[in-house]
């Protein structure tokens, strides 16, 4: 095999590679290219990792020296770096320090052999994103890399309101990051609050229905804060069980529970000095809430199974679509945590309350997705826009974006026609009527009749009936029912258990 130049950053990665070397595979099809840099002096490790991680939309660069690594770091601008804890005679911790000095937000995953876990933990305290133990388990390796790439995407997105004098359709696709779109009075109030609160070191509670863009606001708060050069990490509190959530947040010690084969650092330690976004805090258990409260009060916590108090400096931005005040009355959310999280509250309006922003949102979404979806459409027809502005939008901006993406795929020609739009049965506008106003009148009439009947425990009874009918409508499918109701699946299960509801599945 021909010797590779020591400073070479990359060579082509064919389908059958004759031997270990630095490799590159470029992306195709217009998809955003993910870039990974491997720095390891073991050619066999470089070869196997490159073959395992490379794909059509992912470029992997592997080098065997520190000099080549920094050359590739500057030339490739990688999303994630996989760094061996020792490169020849050089210490990986020192290499990590140099990388962080040169690129403060660079995500680095440390690779280490068995027996050197403490070194990896020390590396994470110094700014590494995570660590991998050799020999690698392919499932763990891929999961760690995917998590790092996802975090890198979050950290690279610039959140701002779109410039007034620059139409989205005229900007290049590469310049279209995530924007908080809208010039309505409700959104202007949101922008003002972000500007006032971002530089101040206080927790923020972001509230709003599902799909309104709470995470965009959280990232805007981070990017306009003094912590913008540190990590931004996000955790969905509704997506994990209590045990997994605590491990994700606080980490765990080796042997803390079945499957805990090594020590793991949680998001609080990884985000030290930065910002941690806790999505759907209303779904946390009371035990987890107590631990979050401790961090907010004195900046310390314990890893799961640990006995040593760990100090961190993290700004928390929390979000929920739930009625926390009602949860407090039901003893399902701590009142003291509520006031700790809600030093400042930012409430995002639902899309139906800022319909004047829909045309601008539509233009932005078309400009952002038309190239990726290979669509010729650059606008929507007048009739299509009328339908878009009249829709109920229970899924808010997220649902609108899905409708536009589907329209770009289905349309034939330079504009999206009304017949190219698929709203779904719950939000499609009816001919000749305004859904929002008619629905409100019907609901008010129903409430008046129920109040006149003098029925007790009316809120719980209405909630029980609503969930029961929604389950019936969705044929017992809990995922679709939760989406219809605008709540998480965990919340739906909790309500079903509370009311003793069991889904009735119709067999056709």
N, C-alpha and C positions, 0 to 999 in steps of 0.2 A: 504494500500500500504506500502511496506517495506521502511523504511527510507534509503536514500542513504548516503554513507559516504561523509562527507563534502569536502574531498580533491579528491574525485573520479573525473577523467577527462572524462571518457566515459563509457557507457554501450551499449549493442546491441540495435539497433532500429528495431524491428520486423514490420511486415506488419500492425498489429493492436497493438498500444501502449496503455497499461492500464492506464497510468497516466504520468504526466510530470516528466522528469529526464534528466540527460545528455545522449546524443545519439550519435551513430556512425553508419554509413553505408559505407562499403568499396566498392571500384571500382572493376569491372570485365572486362574481355575481352581485357586486355592488354592496355587499354587506360590510358593516363596520369591522375593520381588522383588529383583532386582539393580538397583543404582542407580549411574549414571554422571553425573558433572558435567563439562561442557566449559566452559573459560574461554578465549575467543579473541575478539579484537576484529574478526576477519574474519567477517562474517555468512554469506558463502558457505561458509566452512569449517564453521561451526556447523551450517548447514543440511545439508550433505552428510554430516557425521559423524553427526548425529542420525538421519537417514534410514537410514544404513548400520547403525548399532548398535542402534536401538530394536527391541523385539519385545514379544510379549504378556507375557513374564515379566521384562522389563527396562525400567526407566524411565531416559530420558536427559534431563537438564536442561542447556541450553546458554545461556550469558550472554556479553555482550560487554564488561563492565567489571569491574574488580577489586572494587568495592563490591558489585555484584550477585553476584559470585562468592562472597564471604564470607557474604553473606546466605543464599545457597543452600547453602553448606557447613554452616551452622548449622541451617538448616531441613530440608534433605534428608537429612543424614547419609549422604553417598554412600560406596559401596564404593571407587570409583576416581575420581580427578580427572585429566582431560586438560588440561594447562596449556600455553599458548603461551609461548615464551621471552620474548616482549615483548608487553605489553598497552598499547597507546597509547605513552606515554612511560615507562611503568613497567617495571622490570627483572624478568624472570621469576624470577631467582635470589632476589631479595628477597621476591617473592610466595611462593615456595617456603619460604623461611625462616619467614615469618609463618604459613603453613599448618602447618608442622611444630611451631612453638611452641604453636599453638592445639590441634593434634591430632597427638600424637607418632607415632601408628601409621597416620596417613592415607597411603594409597598414591597417589603422584602420578606420572603419566607426562608427561614433557616433550615438547612438540612444537616442532620447529625446522626452518628452511629449510636447504637445502644450503649448505655453507660455514660453518656454525656448530656443527659436531659437537663441537668442543672445549668449547663452552659447555654442551652437553648432558651431556658427560662430567663436567664440573665440577658440574653440577646433581645428577648421580647420586651423586657423592662427598658431596654435602650432604644426601642422603637421598631423592632421587627413585628410583622403582622401576625405570624404564626410560625410553627416549626413542624418538620416532618422527621420521623425516625427511620433510619436505614436498618434493614432492608425495607423498601417501600411496599406498602399494600396499595394496589392500584386504585381501589375504591376510595380509600382515604386520601390518596394523592390527588385524584381528580376532584374530590369534594373540596379539599383545601384550596386548590387552584381556582376552582369555580367561585368560591366565596371571595377569594382575593380579587379576581377579575370583576366581580360584581361590585365590590367596594371601590375598586379603581374607577369604575364607570361613575359611581356616585360622586367621588372626589373630583372628577374631571368636569362634571356638568356645571355650567355657569348659570345660576338662577337669577333672572332679572325680569323686569317688565320690558316688553318690546319697545324699541325707540319709536317715538311718535311720528318722526319724519321718514321712517324707513319701512316700506311695506314688506311683509315676510316673503311674498312671492318673488321679490327682487334680490333677496339675499341668497348667497351660495349655500348649498346644503351643508357644507362643512362648518358654516357659521351659525347654523340653527341649533343651538343648544336647547335646554329646557327653559322655557320662559313662563312666567306668570302673566297670563294674557288678560287684558280687560281694562277699560277706561271708565267703567260705571262708577257711580259714587261709592257703592259698597266696596269695590276693589281699591279705590283710591284711599279709603280708610285703612284697608289692610296694608297697603304700601307704606302709609304714614307710620303705622304701628311698627312695622318691620324696621324702618329707619330709626325710630326712636329707641327700640328695645335691643336691636342687634349688638350695639357696642357695650351694653351694660351687662354685668355678670349676674344675671338673675335667671331662674328657671322660667320657662314659658309653656303654657298649655295652649295647644292649637285645637280648636273644636270645629266640627263641621261634618256633614253627611259623607258617606263613603263616596269616593271619586271626585271630591271637590279640590284636591291638590294639597292636602295637609303636609305631605313630605316635601313638596316644593318650597313651602313656607319655611319648614325646618332647615332645609339646606340654604335658603336665602339668609336666615338668621345666622347660620354658621359662617357663610362666605363673607358677610359684612361685619363679622366680629373680630376681636383681637386674636381669636383662636383659628383663624382661617388657614394658618400654616401648619395646623395639627390635624389629626384624624377626625373624620366624621363617620360614625358607625351607626347603623340602623338595626333595630330588633323589633320584629312583629310579635308582640306579647300574646296575641290570640292564636298564633300558628303553632305553639309548642305546649306540651304538657307542663305541669308545674315543675317536675323534676328537671326536664330538659331546659326549661326557661331559666331556672336558677343556675344550672351549669353554664348556659350560654352567657348569662349576665355576670356571674361571679366566679366562674371557673370551678375546678374541682381538684382534689388531691388524688393521687394514685390509690386505688382501692376504695374510693369513697362509695362506690356502688358497683353493681355488676356491669362489666364492660369498661370500667375506668382503669385502663391498663397503664396510664401515665398521667402526670400532672397536666392540667390544661388551664391556661389563662382565659378569663372571661372578657366580655366586651368592656367592662369598666376599666380593667387594667390596660387593655389594648388602646382604649380611647383616652388614657391619662394625658391631661393637658389639652384635650380636644373637646368634641361635642358628641353626646350620645343621644340618639333619637329613639324614643320608646313609643312605638305605634300601638294603638288600642290598649292603653293602660287600664281601661275599665274591665278588661278580661283577666287581669292578674288575680291570683289567689290572695287571700288576706295575709298568708305567711310571707309570700314574695313581696307584698306591699310593705310589710314591716321592715324587710331588709333594704328596700329602696329608701324608705324613710330614714334609716340609719345613715345611709350614704349622704343623703341631703343634709342631715343634721350635723354630723361630725366628720364626713369625708372618709369613713372607714367601712370595711366589710370583711367577711370571712369567706374563703373558698368553701365549697361544699366538701364536708369531711375535714376541714382545716381548723386549726386552733390559733392561728396567728392573725392578728388584725392587720389589714393591709390598707394603707392610706392612698387615696387618689384625688386628683383635681380634675373633675369632669363637669362640664355644663350639660344639664339635662333639658331637652326639649321633648315634651310629651304630647301625645295626640289621642283623641278619641272621638267617636261619633255617638257615644252613649250619653245618657242623662246621668251624670255622676251624682247630682244632687238626689235623685231618686234612689240610686244605688246606696248612698250613705244612709238614707232613711230605712232601707231594707237590710242594713248592716252587711253590705257586700262590698263597700269601699270605705277605707279609713278617712275620717274627716280631717285628721291632722295631716295625712299625706296630700289630700285634696288642696289644702291651703298652702302647703309647701310647693306643690307643682304649679299652682295657679297664682304665682306672684304677679304675672301678667298674662292675660288671656287674649288670644287672637281668634276671632270667630269668622270662618269662611262661609260666605253665603252660598246656598245651593244655586245651581245654574238657572232654575226656573225663576229666581228672584233677580237675575241680572241678564235677562234675555237680550238686552242691547249689545252684550259682548259676544253673542254667538257668531255674527258675521266675521268678526276679527279672528275668533278662535278657529272658525272653519278655514279661512285663508291661511292661517299659520299651519294648521294640520295638513292641508293639501301640500303646501310648500315643503313641509318636513318629510312627508311619506311618499310623494309621487315618484321620486327617482328610485327609491328602494323597491317599491311595488311595481316599477316599470309601467307606469300609467301616463297617458298623454294628457289627462285632465289637469287643467290649471285653475278651474273654478267650478261652481255649482250653478245650475240653472235658477232662474227667478222662482219657479214653482218649487224646486227642491229647497231653496232657502226659506220660502214661506213655511214649508213643512218642518224644517229644522227649528225655526224660531217658535213654532206653535207646539212643539212636542213637550211632553211632561218631564222628560229626563230624570227618572228616578235614580239612574246611575251617574248623573251629573257629567262633569267634563270627561271622565274616563269612558263613559258610555258614548258620548258624542264622538270621541276619537275613534272608538271601535266602529261606529257607523260610517265615519268618513273613510277609514281604511278599507272597509268592505265595499263602499261605493267606488273607491279608486280601482279596486280589483274587478268589479263587475261592469263598470261603465265602458262604453265604446265611443270614443270621440274626445273632443277637447273639454267637455264639461260633464259633471255628474248630473244625471237627470233624476227627477223625483222617483221614477220607478226603480232606480238603482239603490235607493235607500231602504234598509231593513232595520226598523226600530225595535222589533220585538213586540209581542202583544200587549205588554203592560204600559208602554209609553207612546205607542203610535197615535198621532193626532187623528181625531175623527173629522169627517167632512162636515163643514159648516158650523163647527162649534169650537170654543176655546177650552181645552181640557182643564187647565188650572182653575178657572173661575167656576165652571160647572161642577167639578169634583169638590171644590170647597163648599158650594151651596148644598150639595147632596149630603156632605159630611155634617154640616151645621144642622141640617134638618134632622138627620139621624140622632145627633147628640141631644137636640131639643126634645125629641120623643122619649129618649131614654131617661133624661132628667125628669121629665114630667111623670114618668112611671114610678119614680121614687125608689129605684133599685139600689141596694147597698153594694159596697165594694165594686163600684162601677168600672174603675180603671183596670183592676185585675180581671174582671169578667170580660171586658172588651179585649184585653190582651190575649186571654185564653181563646176567645172565639176567633180572633184575627189569626192567631198561629194555627189553630185547628183548620180553618178554612184555607189558609195558604198551603198547608201540608196536603190537604185534599186536592187543591188546584194543581199542585206540582206532583201529584201521584206518589206522594210519600218521599220524594227525592229531597233530602235535607240540604244538599249543596244549593240546589235551585231555589228552595224555600228561603234559605238564609239570604240569598242574593235578592229575591223578590222583596223581602222585608227590610233589606238594608242593614242587616246585622251579621255578625260572624257566625260560623257554624258552631263554635263553642258556646256562644250565647244562646243560640237556638236550642242546643241540647240541654242547657241549663234550664231554659224556660219550659221545655217539654217535660223534664223531670219534675219541675215545680208544680206543673198543672196536671201531671199524670197522663200526658198525651202520648199515644203510640200511633205512628203513621199507618194509614190504611192504604196499601198498595193495590191498585186495580190491575188485575191480570187480564190482558186483552187476548 
